[in-house]
Amino acid sequence: MTIKEVESLSKMERANIRFYEREGFIRPARLKNGYRDYSEDDLQILLRIKLLRSLHIPLDEIRALQDGKKDLPDTLSRQIIKLEQEEKAASYAQDVCRAIQRDQAAFTDLDARRYLDIINRTMEETGGSYFSVKGDELPQVFHPWRRYLARMLDIFMYSILWSAFLAFVFHSNLAVRSSFEIIVHSFIALIIMLFLEPLWLHMIGTTPGKAVFGLRIENPDGSRISYGEGFERTWGVISSGMGYGIPIYDAFRLWKSYKMCSENETQPWDESTSYIIKDTKGYRGVLYISAHAVLLVVLLIILSAQQLPPNRGNLTVAEFVENHNYYARYHGIELGSEYLDQSGKWVEREFDGTAYMDIGYAEKPEYHFTVVNGYVTGISFTIEINDNEDWINSYKTHMVLASLAFAGAQDEIRLFSRSPGRIAKQIESSTFQDFQFEEAGISFFCDVEYSGYEGWSTEYLFPEENAAETYFSLDFSMNKLY
């Protein structure tokens, strides 16, 4: 029999059936598809338990009866004594106990349905609730949206932890991620949840998201679950509840979980745990919004911190180079077959099989450093090209990288500063043009001259068709104002 059929025949709630199964009173077989297969013996045991619990006989007593450690008549005698001390309504239970006792039935051949019918008629006639069995199920939270929002808040937190790791260890640009990268990062957030959530549950009995809604996960006796139990539960959530995060399939699993929760059915991963909610007051919603806002601020801080270079304050040449290379990686700028070494010189890379192709003519700028007491106070480079028949590339990339590496280290530029953006915009809008401006305590200067070229775009200068000779020069410098 399926559990639905057992529910119908026994008139018991599914939570009660699951509870008695977990307590070891019944042991249904498992089919190949994972569903439980209840026998007629299982049904009869459930009916007997229902009858005796209706008579307020404790579960420990029923377990002893089932194990043959106690006799039913003796148990009923003691129960009669207890019932005699109860209110007048308990007399109905006494009558049933005496009727069973007169029949001299044992637990194994007790006809529970016969006496349950008597009890049901009595309850209908009197309208009493004495025979109702309460407490023989594990507490469960049937608030699907609260559970879902708590879960999403936790996953958002795990995503931010992973983002911080990417930002500060691998220097990945979080602001520029492809759809594929976003999907991969969501899987990684689930992996973090798989290992971190069991630790939360074992240590404090809840997670940050659950705590916002007053939710707790406990053992039936009120103790905290072990890390292993928490791991098994979280894996059940990820696999059965979230479909491993696989697009489309995850939506299907979420809908199935929502449907089960809406129908007051225990989720598979919660069958052996108590899921408790403290309250459903309105301030929980305010807490949820506030928690989301805090996490968003943390994410914005991480994104802003990425725009600051690794070295701040007064820079040595080596620290300037480290800043320069950091921004090149952060913005995904490929500098070709050469790289800037610690002395600020361009050095050929070791061949790794990667082929680089330059469009147009471009010389790597040779940086000149003004150093006072070991620290850089000024940086400049000069480009001069004569009688070149090829295109000339813009040098805005090198100017922007050098400017950010130098100016980004200044104390004037902090979190959420707009100076880096203004510096980059000023340089990029003045390609092949003179400019001079001050920002973040640095003066920037660029002088450009060329002849025999025409500018068809902001990226290249093209030789004029009938030019007798060509000439290009660029003089760029930046210096501390104080």
C-alpha positions, 0 to 999 in steps of 0.5 A: 500500500502507498502512504496515501492508501494508509492515510485513507484506511487509518484516518491518520495524518501523514505526519503521524504515520511518518513519526511512528515509522521513525520511532520504529513501530512499523518498517515498510518495505522500499520499492525500487523507485524509493517509495514506501510499500506498507503492508497489512500488518503495518496498517493494523499496527498503526490502528492499534497505536491510534486506538491506544494513543486515543486512550492516552496510553504513552508511546513507551507503554505501547512500545513495551506492549509491541515488544512483548515486555508488558501485557495489555490487560495490566497496561489497561488497568494502570490506564484505568486508574489514571483515567479515573483521576481525570475529568468526567469526559475521561469516563468514555475512555475508561469504558473502552478500556474495560471493554477491551479488558473484558475481551482479554485481547492481546496487542497482537490480535487487538481489533482496533477498528471496532473500538475506534468506531465506538470512540468516533461515535462518542466524539461525534455525540459529545463534541469532545476532543479528549480522544484526539492524539496530539504530539505524535509527530515531528514539528514541521514548518509549512510556510513555503515562501518563508522557507524559500526566502530564507534559503535564497538569503543564505545562497546570496550570502554564499555567493558573496563569499565566493565573489570576495574570494574571486575578487581578492585572490584571483582579482577577477572583475566581478562587474564583467561576467558572462552568462556561463560564468554566472551559472558556474558561480551559482553551482559553486555557491551551492557547493559552499552551502553543502559544506557550510550550512551543516556547520551552521545547523550543528553549531547554532541550530539555524542559518542566517537566513532561517534566523531572520524568519525565526526558523530552527532545525533540531533533533526530536529531543531538542538537541542540535543535529550533527554535522553529518546529519546536517550534510545529509539534509542539505544534500537532500535540499540541493538534490530533491528541493533545488534540482542541483541548480540545473536550469529548468529542472531546478524550477520543476523541483522547486514547484514540487517542493512548494506543492508538498509544503502547501499540502502540509506534507513533510519534505523528504529531507525533514522526515527525521528532524524537527523544523520549528518556527518561533513566530510569523510576526510582520517585523520578520519581513523588515528584518529580511529586507534589511538583511538583503540590503546589508548583503547588497552593501557588502557586495558593492564594497567588494566591487568598489574595493576591486577598483583600488590597486594592491599598493597604496600610498607612496609607491616604489617602482616595483609597487607601481608595476604591480599596480599596473599589471593588476589593472591589466588583469582586472580589465582583461587587457592583453599586452601582447608578447611582452610584460612589464617587469619589476624595474618598469621595463618591457620584457619578452614573455617565455613562449607558451604557444600563444600567438599575438597579432598586432594591428597597426604599428605600436611601440611599447612606451618606455617609462621614465620614473622620477624617484625621491627617497625611493618613492616615485613622484613622477612618471613619463614616456615619449613616443616618436615615429618617423616615416611609418607606412602603417597605421598607428595605434592609440596609446590610450590603453597604456596611459590609462593603465599607468594613470590608474596604477599611479593615481589609484594609490593616492590617499584621495582615492578611496572606496566609491571614489569616482576619480578613477572613472574621471581619469579614464574618461578624460584620457579616452576622450582625448585620443590623439589630442593634447590634454592637461588636468589634475585629479587626486593630487596628480597633474596629467599632461599629454602633448600630441603632434603628427603630420601625414596622418588622418584620424578615421577613428579614436583607435588608429591614425591612418597614413594620408594617401599622398603624404610625402612623409609621416611623423608622430610624437606623443609626450605623456607625463604625470607628477605629484602636485605635493 
